[in-house]
Amino acid sequence: MTLSLSERLKIRALSAKQSRRRAVTRTLSSPFLRWRYGSAATDQILIVPQELRMADPSFWQEFSEGYFGLASHSTPLKGASPFRVPPPSPAWARELHGFGWLRHFAATEEEEAFDAARALVLDWISLQRSPSGVAYEPAVVARRVTSWIAQANMLLEGTDAKTYARIMASLSEQLVVLNTTWRNAPDGIPRLNCLIALVLSKLAVSGNERNLKEAHSLLVAELSRQILPDGGHATRNASVLADIVLDLLPLGQCFHARGHTPPDEFAATVKNALAFLRFMRMGNGMLARFNGVSVGSPATLATVLGYADGEPSPTDELEYSGYARLEQGETIVIADVGSPPQIELATQAQAGCLSFEMSIGHQMLLVNGGTPGPADDDWLAASRATASHNTLCLSETSSARLVRHEKLEAIAGGLPIRGPELALVRLTREGGAVVVAAGHDGYLKRFGLMHNRRLALSKNGLRLDGIDRLEPPAGRLRLKQDIPFAIHFHLHPDCTVSVEDGETGACLIRMRDGRTFAFRAEGADPTIEESLFFAESSGPCPGLQIVLRGATFGETEVRWSIDGTAEDQRATGES
């Protein structure tokens, strides 16, 4: 793909910035400067932060039976240490070396599990002779340091002097590595995690207090850069905010425990992030599946939102993050009305512009495909395509384009996307209905057409009306040949759909609880086709979708509706 001048200049600037970071890292890692980050007094953990992440005691049982389940892979150990078996995936290896799983051992409150945890830590120490490989990626070091500090009671209390000294000496060495290499972490969450771990270590580990003010200033600056004014994250991935909150809350407590006042930005970030998470939460308790949101846990999200302290959700629109929320009665509709993030943060972004999800009560009706779990990353490209979202796809192409550039992929840590840009987004109320209207230019350069969409949710929430238009930005256009389009409506796997008998041509969607909705369209013919729901813990799950197919000659309007009112009345009458 040909890059624009601005994109080439952006890649050069990112490359230059990366080179400077690496140069600083090499300098600080030299024997002449490493002394700044090491101390012979690093011999105790002063504060053990509260572990807020949910723990699963059954993990210990699985380990006892010879399996180690991380990143959607349950790996047989065959009597060996998990550090001595071939990792089934890079994600599994990163979680293994990050030691976040220690909390599951701690949750058992069994001495045998504690002994096993210490033995695994010592085995890791004995194998890591040089700081290289996955285990020493800056973000992995950060997570390991955080985990060891959070589980210090289990790892250090009641142990013999030799074990205690080995663990503390290794922690001290890792802190030196983290202090000198965090700048090399990819932009976004990996770099933010490094700075959180740095500040935590300076508060919690003896002899490590040097440069605390500098570290927390760096963290505050990074939070201000990554967290948008409406509480969203710069990647537009809502799920990353839960982890940020679970790290910042204990960190604030550590400031108080050491007699320091935590930066005001911590509380503001947590408050805004929690409000954003509430905004993006569907009726089934899960986050709407946009831009990297994958398999999730309603219980985890509920735990995080338990810290919201009664804060109200934001209004109907998140201007900076680019999402709109239509909520009436029991119905919630959340729509993506934003452009992809800046290119270096767009490796998880999806081509789902103007797509939406819809829940009725506690059940999902329409869902985007979502992002597959780590064990199914071979589906990642398909999940990012426009056709996996509830929106219009023109000529079987996506509205956003993958940017294949070796240097950029190395800098960003993945394959980013670019475009489209959004036209004016309007959120209004008309006669009791809440309405959102927006358009994007993802097909403008290739086909000369804009995609404009209008969604209107009725006052009682039982009817959603949509209008999709393909049209030039101005004037009239007649294409040399008609171009096929498809408007996708992916049903949640729990829903079924059938074509109604008679002349109406309606598709009847039945939810798990028996409620039925009629889908009707004008301007395109509906078909029922197979679909895949990627964000499922057991792997991609088959489902069904309604697809409106047609062809445009240059200007096309398709009207459609999802109506539960008549069907509910029919069901009531029959009963």
C-alpha positions in Angstrom: 0.0 0.0 0.0 1.2 3.5 -0.8 1.8 5.6 2.2 0.9 9.3 2.2 3.5 12.0 2.8 2.2 12.6 6.3 2.4 8.9 7.1 5.9 8.6 5.9 6.9 11.7 8.0 5.1 10.2 11.0 7.0 6.9 10.6 10.3 8.7 10.4 9.5 10.7 13.5 8.5 7.6 15.4 11.7 5.8 14.2 13.8 8.8 15.4 12.1 8.8 18.7 12.6 5.1 19.1 16.3 5.5 18.3 16.6 8.2 21.0 14.9 6.0 23.5 17.3 3.1 22.8 20.3 5.4 23.0 19.2 6.5 26.5 18.6 2.9 27.5 22.1 1.9 26.3 23.6 4.8 28.2 21.8 4.1 31.5 22.5 0.4 31.2 26.2 1.0 31.1 28.3 -0.1 34.1 29.1 3.5 34.8 25.4 4.5 35.4 23.7 1.4 36.5 24.7 2.2 40.1 22.0 4.9 40.1 19.3 2.2 40.1 20.8 -0.4 42.5 21.2 -0.5 46.2 22.7 -2.9 48.8 19.8 -1.8 51.1 17.2 -3.5 48.9 16.5 -6.2 51.5 12.9 -5.9 52.4 9.4 -5.1 51.2 8.1 -2.1 53.1 4.5 -2.2 51.8 2.5 -5.0 50.3 -0.1 -3.4 48.1 -3.6 -4.8 48.1 -4.3 -7.3 45.2 -7.6 -6.2 43.7 -7.6 -8.6 40.7 -9.9 -11.6 41.1 -8.1 -14.8 42.1 -9.1 -18.4 41.1 -8.1 -21.0 43.8 -8.9 -23.8 41.2 -5.7 -22.8 39.4 -3.8 -24.5 42.2 -5.8 -27.6 41.7 -5.1 -27.6 38.0 -1.4 -27.1 38.7 -1.5 -30.0 41.1 -2.9 -32.2 38.3 0.0 -31.2 36.0 -1.5 -28.4 33.9 -0.7 -24.7 33.7 -3.5 -22.6 32.1 -2.6 -19.2 30.8 -3.7 -17.1 27.8 -6.4 -19.6 26.8 -3.9 -22.5 26.8 -3.9 -25.3 29.4 -0.4 -26.7 28.9 0.5 -30.2 30.3 3.7 -30.0 32.4 4.5 -33.7 32.5 6.2 -33.3 35.8 8.4 -30.4 34.7 8.4 -26.8 35.8 6.3 -24.5 33.5 9.6 -22.6 32.8 11.1 -25.7 31.3 8.3 -26.7 28.9 8.0 -25.2 25.4 5.5 -22.3 25.5 2.4 -22.9 23.3 2.3 -19.2 22.4 4.1 -15.9 23.0 1.1 -14.7 25.0 1.4 -17.7 27.3 5.1 -17.1 27.8 4.5 -13.4 28.6 1.8 -14.3 31.2 4.1 -17.0 32.7 7.1 -14.7 33.1 4.8 -11.9 34.4 3.8 -14.0 37.4 0.3 -12.6 37.7 -0.8 -16.1 38.4 0.8 -16.0 41.8 -2.4 -14.5 43.2 -4.2 -17.8 42.4 -1.7 -19.7 44.6 -2.1 -17.1 47.4 -5.9 -17.4 47.2 -5.7 -21.0 48.4 -4.3 -20.1 51.8 -2.6 -23.5 51.7 1.0 -23.8 52.8 1.6 -26.4 50.1 0.6 -23.9 47.5 2.8 -21.3 49.0 5.8 -23.6 49.0 5.1 -24.4 45.3 4.9 -20.7 44.5 8.3 -20.1 46.1 9.8 -23.1 44.3 8.6 -21.7 41.0 10.1 -18.3 41.7 13.4 -19.9 42.7 13.3 -22.0 39.5 12.8 -18.9 37.4 15.7 -17.2 39.2 18.0 -20.2 38.5 17.1 -20.2 34.8 17.4 -16.5 34.1 21.2 -16.1 33.8 21.1 -13.0 31.5 18.4 -10.3 31.0 17.2 -11.3 27.5 14.2 -12.8 25.7 10.5 -12.6 26.5 11.1 -12.6 30.2 13.0 -9.3 30.0 10.7 -7.4 27.7 10.1 -4.2 29.7 6.3 -4.7 30.2 6.9 -8.3 31.3 9.5 -7.2 33.8 7.0 -4.6 35.1 4.3 -7.1 35.6 6.7 -9.5 37.3 8.0 -6.8 39.7 4.4 -5.8 40.6 3.4 -9.4 41.1 6.3 -10.3 43.4 5.8 -7.2 45.5 2.0 -7.8 45.7 2.6 -11.4 46.8 5.6 -10.7 49.1 3.8 -12.1 52.1 3.4 -15.5 50.5 6.9 -15.5 49.0 9.0 -14.2 51.9 7.2 -14.7 55.2 8.5 -17.7 57.2 11.1 -18.7 54.5 14.7 -19.5 55.2 17.4 -16.8 55.0 18.9 -18.2 51.8 15.6 -18.2 49.9 14.8 -14.7 51.2 18.1 -13.4 50.0 17.9 -15.0 46.6 14.4 -13.5 45.9 15.3 -10.0 47.1 18.6 -10.0 45.2 16.7 -11.0 42.0 14.1 -8.3 42.6 16.9 -5.8 43.0 18.4 -6.8 39.7 15.1 -6.6 38.0 14.5 -3.1 39.3 17.7 -2.0 37.7 16.6 -3.5 34.4 13.2 -1.9 34.6 14.7 1.5 35.5 17.0 1.4 32.6 14.8 -0.2 29.9 11.2 1.0 30.4 11.6 3.6 27.6 11.9 0.7 25.1 8.4 -0.6 25.9 5.9 -0.1 23.0 3.8 3.0 23.3 0.5 2.6 25.1 -0.4 0.2 27.9 3.0 -1.6 28.0 4.8 1.7 28.7 2.2 2.8 31.2 2.5 -0.5 33.1 6.3 0.0 33.3 5.9 3.5 34.9 3.3 2.2 37.3 5.6 -0.6 38.4 8.5 1.9 38.8 6.6 4.1 41.1 5.3 1.1 43.1 8.8 -0.2 43.5 10.1 3.1 44.8 7.3 3.2 47.4 7.3 -0.5 48.4 11.0 -1.7 48.3 13.6 -0.5 50.7 16.6 1.3 49.3 14.7 2.2 46.2 13.2 5.5 47.1 15.6 7.5 44.9 14.0 9.6 42.2 10.4 8.9 43.4 9.4 12.4 42.4 10.8 12.0 38.9 9.1 8.6 38.5 5.7 9.8 39.5 6.0 12.9 37.4 6.7 10.6 34.4 3.7 8.5 35.3 1.4 11.5 35.6 2.5 12.8 32.2 1.9 9.4 30.6 -1.6 9.1 32.2 -2.4 12.6 30.9 -1.2 11.6 27.4 -3.0 8.2 27.3 -6.3 8.8 29.1 -8.6 11.1 27.1 -10.6 13.8 28.8 -13.8 11.7 28.7 -12.1 8.8 30.5 -11.4 6.6 27.4 -8.0 5.3 26.5 -6.0 6.6 23.5 -6.3 3.1 21.8 -10.1 3.3 22.0 -10.1 -0.1 23.7 -12.3 0.1 26.7 -11.1 -3.1 28.3 -7.6 -1.8 29.1 -9.1 0.7 31.6 -10.1 -2.0 34.1 -6.5 -3.0 34.5 -5.4 0.6 34.8 -7.9 1.2 37.6 -6.8 -2.1 39.4 -3.2 -0.9 39.4 -3.8 2.8 40.3 -6.0 2.2 43.3 -3.4 0.1 45.3 -0.7 2.5 44.1 -2.6 5.5 45.7 -2.8 3.5 49.0 0.9 3.0 48.9 1.5 6.7 48.7 -0.6 7.2 51.8 1.2 4.3 53.6 4.5 6.0 53.1 3.2 9.4 54.2 3.0 10.9 50.7 0.0 12.5 49.0 -0.8 10.7 45.8 -0.9 12.9 42.7 -4.4 14.4 42.1 -4.3 12.9 38.6 -4.6 9.4 40.1 -8.1 10.1 41.5 -9.2 12.0 38.4 -8.0 9.2 36.1 -9.8 6.5 38.2 -13.0 8.5 38.4 -13.1 9.2 34.6 -12.1 5.7 33.6 -14.9 4.2 35.8 -17.4 6.5 34.2 -16.2 5.5 30.8 -16.5 1.8 31.7 -20.1 2.3 32.9 -20.9 4.1 29.6 -19.5 1.2 27.5 -21.2 -1.6 29.5 -24.0 -3.5 27.8 -27.1 -4.9 29.4 -25.4 -8.3 29.9 -22.7 -6.8 32.1 -20.0 -6.9 29.4 -18.2 -4.2 27.6 -19.3 -3.4 24.0 -17.0 -5.2 21.6 -15.1 -2.5 19.7 -11.4 -2.0 18.9 -9.8 -4.8 20.8 -12.4 -5.8 23.4 -12.1 -9.5 23.7 -13.3 -12.3 26.1 -14.3 -10.6 29.3 -15.7 -11.4 32.7 -18.9 -9.6 34.0 -17.7 -10.4 37.5 -14.4 -8.7 37.0 -16.0 -5.6 35.5 -18.6 -5.5 38.3 -15.7 -5.7 40.8 -13.9 -2.7 39.1 -17.1 -0.7 38.9 -17.7 -1.4 42.6 -15.1 1.4 43.1 -17.2 3.9 41.2 -18.7 5.2 44.4 -22.0 6.1 42.8 -20.5 8.3 40.1 -23.0 8.9 37.3 -22.3 7.7 33.8 -21.4 10.3 31.3 -24.0 11.7 28.9 -25.0 10.1 25.6 -21.8 10.8 23.8 -18.1 10.4 24.4 -16.7 13.2 22.2 -13.0 12.3 22.5 -13.3 8.5 22.5 -15.8 8.4 19.7 -18.7 6.4 21.0 -22.4 7.2 21.3 -24.9 5.5 23.7 -28.6 5.3 23.0 -30.5 4.0 26.1 -34.3 3.8 26.3 -36.3 1.4 28.5 -34.5 -1.9 28.8 -32.6 -1.3 25.5 -29.0 -0.2 25.1 -27.4 0.6 21.8 -23.7 1.7 21.7 -22.3 2.9 18.4 -18.7 3.5 17.1 -18.7 7.1 15.8 -14.9 7.7 16.0 -11.8 7.4 13.8 -9.0 5.0 14.6 -6.4 6.1 17.1 -3.1 7.5 16.0 -1.2 5.0 13.9 1.3 3.8 16.5 -1.6 2.9 18.8 -3.9 1.3 16.2 -2.6 -2.3 16.3 -5.8 -3.5 17.9 -8.2 -1.1 16.2 -10.9 -2.6 14.0 -12.6 -1.5 10.8 -16.0 -1.1 12.5 -16.8 2.5 11.9 -20.5 3.2 12.4 -21.1 -0.3 13.8 -23.2 -0.8 16.9 -24.2 -3.4 19.5 -27.7 -3.8 21.0 -28.9 -5.4 24.2 -32.4 -5.9 25.5 -32.5 -6.3 29.3 -29.7 -8.7 30.3 -29.4 -10.3 26.9 -27.5 -9.3 23.8 -29.4 -9.1 20.5 -26.8 -7.8 18.0 -23.0 -8.1 18.6 -19.8 -7.3 16.7 -17.4 -10.2 16.3 -15.1 -8.9 19.0 -11.4 -9.8 19.3 -10.5 -13.5 19.7 -8.6 -14.8 22.7 -4.8 -15.4 22.6 -5.3 -19.1 21.6 -7.2 -18.1 18.5 -5.1 -15.2 17.2 -5.2 -16.8 13.7 -8.7 -15.3 13.5 -7.4 -11.8 14.4 -7.4 -10.5 10.8 -11.0 -11.6 10.1 -12.2 -10.1 13.4 -10.8 -6.7 12.5 -12.6 -6.6 9.1 -15.6 -4.5 8.5 -17.7 -7.5 7.6 -17.4 -8.8 11.2 -19.2 -5.7 12.5 -22.8 -4.4 12.4 -22.2 -1.9 9.6 -22.1 -1.5 5.8 -19.3 -3.1 3.8 -18.8 -1.9 0.2 -17.4 -4.1 -2.6 -16.4 -6.7 0.1 -13.7 -4.4 1.3 -13.1 -2.9 4.8 -13.6 0.8 5.5 -10.1 1.0 7.2 -6.9 -0.2 5.6 -4.1 -2.2 7.1 -0.7 -0.4 7.0 1.9 -2.9 6.1 5.3 -1.3 6.8 8.0 -3.3 8.4 9.5 -0.5 10.4 6.2 0.7 11.6 5.1 -2.8 12.6 8.3 -3.2 14.7 7.7 0.2 16.4 4.0 -0.4 17.1 4.3 -4.0 18.0 1.7 -5.1 15.5 -0.2 -4.3 12.3 -1.9 -0.9 12.6 -4.8 0.4 10.5 -5.5 3.8 9.1 -8.8 5.7 8.3 -11.5 6.4 8.0 -12.2 10.0 9.1 -15.6 10.8 10.5 -18.0 13.4 9.2 -20.1 15.5 11.6 -21.6 13.4 14.5 -24.9 14.6 15.7 -26.8 13.2 18.8 -30.3 14.5 19.2 -33.8 13.7 20.6 -36.7 13.7 18.3 -40.2 13.1 19.6 -39.0 11.0 22.5 -36.6 9.0 20.4 -32.8 9.4 20.8 -31.0 9.7 17.5 -27.4 9.5 16.4 -26.3 10.4 12.8 -22.7 10.2 11.4 -20.8 9.5 8.3 -17.3 8.3 7.3 -15.0 8.6 4.3 -13.6 5.1 4.3 -14.8 4.4 0.8 -14.4 7.9 -0.7 -10.9 7.6 -2.3 -11.7 4.2 -3.8 -15.3 4.6 -4.9 -16.1 8.3 -4.4 -18.8 7.5 -1.9 -19.5 8.4 1.8 -21.3 6.1 4.1 -23.8 8.0 6.2 -25.9 6.2 8.9 -28.7 7.3 11.2 -29.9 5.3 14.2 -33.1 6.2 16.1 -34.2 4.3 19.3 -37.8 4.8 20.2 -38.9 6.1 23.6 -39.9 2.7 24.9 -36.7 1.1 23.5 -38.6 -1.5 21.6 -37.9 -0.2 18.1 -34.6 0.8 16.4 -34.8 2.5 13.0 -31.8 2.8 10.8 -31.0 4.5 7.5 -27.8 3.7 5.6 -26.9 6.0 2.7 -24.1 5.7 0.1 -23.7 9.0 -1.6 -21.0 11.4 -2.8 -19.9 14.2 -0.3 -21.5 16.8 -2.7 -23.5 16.8 -5.9 -24.6 13.7 -7.7 -22.6 10.7 -8.9 -23.2 8.0 -11.4 -20.7 5.1 -11.3 -19.4 3.4 -14.4 -20.6 0.1 -13.0 -22.7 -0.8 -10.0 -20.8 -1.7 -6.8 -22.1 -4.4 -4.5 -22.7 -3.6 -0.8 -23.7 -5.6 2.2 -25.1 -4.3 5.5 -24.3 -6.8 8.3 -26.4 -7.5 11.4 -24.6 -10.2 13.5 -26.9 -11.9 16.0 -25.6 -13.0 19.4 -25.1 -16.8 19.2 -28.0 -17.3 21.7 -30.4 -15.8 19.2 -32.2 -17.6 16.3 -33.7 -16.1 13.2 -36.2 -17.2 10.6 -38.0 -15.7 7.6 -41.7 -14.8 8.3 -44.3 -16.4 6.0 -46.3 -14.0 3.9 -45.5 -10.9 1.9 -43.8 -8.8 4.5 -40.5 -10.5 4.1 -39.7 -9.8 7.7 -37.0 -11.8 9.6 -38.1 -12.9 13.0 -35.3 -12.8 15.6 -36.0 -14.9 18.8 -33.9 -14.2 21.9 -33.1 -16.9 24.5 -35.9 -15.7 26.8 -38.5 -16.1 24.0 -38.9 -12.5 23.1 -39.2 -11.9 19.4 -38.2 -9.0 17.2 -39.1 -8.3 13.6 -36.4 -7.1 11.2 -37.7 -5.4 8.1 -35.8 -3.5 5.3 -36.5 -1.3 2.3 -33.9 -0.9 -0.5 -32.1 -4.2 -0.1 -32.9 -7.8 0.1 -32.3 -9.6 3.4 -30.6 -12.9 3.6 -29.8 -15.1 6.6 -26.1 -16.2 6.6 -23.6 -17.8 8.9 -21.6 -15.7 11.3 -18.8 -16.0 13.8 -18.6 -14.6 17.3 -14.9 -14.4 18.1 -15.0 -13.0 21.7 -15.9 -16.3 23.3 -13.8 -18.0 26.0 -14.1 -21.4 24.3 -13.0 -20.0 20.9 -14.9 -18.6 17.9 -18.5 -19.5 18.2 -20.8 -20.0 15.2 -23.9 -17.9 14.9 -26.2 -16.3 12.3 -26.5 -12.8 10.7 -29.0 -10.9 8.7 -27.3 -9.4 5.7 -28.9 -6.7 3.4 -27.3 -7.1 0.0 -27.6 -4.9 -3.0 -25.7 -2.8 -5.5 -25.2 0.9 -5.7 -25.0 3.0 -8.9 -23.7 6.0 -7.0 -26.5 7.0 -4.6 -28.4 4.4 -2.5 -30.6 4.5 0.6 -31.5 1.5 2.7 -34.0 1.8 5.5 -34.4 -0.9 8.1 -36.0 -1.5 11.5 -35.8 -3.9 14.4 -39.2 -3.9 16.1 -40.2 -5.8 19.2 -43.5 -4.0 19.9 -45.8 -5.9 17.6 -44.2 -9.3 18.3 -44.4 -8.7 22.1 -48.1 -7.8 21.7 -48.7 -11.0 19.6 -47.0 -13.1 22.2 -49.1 -11.5 24.9 -52.3 -12.1 23.0 -51.4 -15.7 22.4 -50.7 -16.3 26.1 
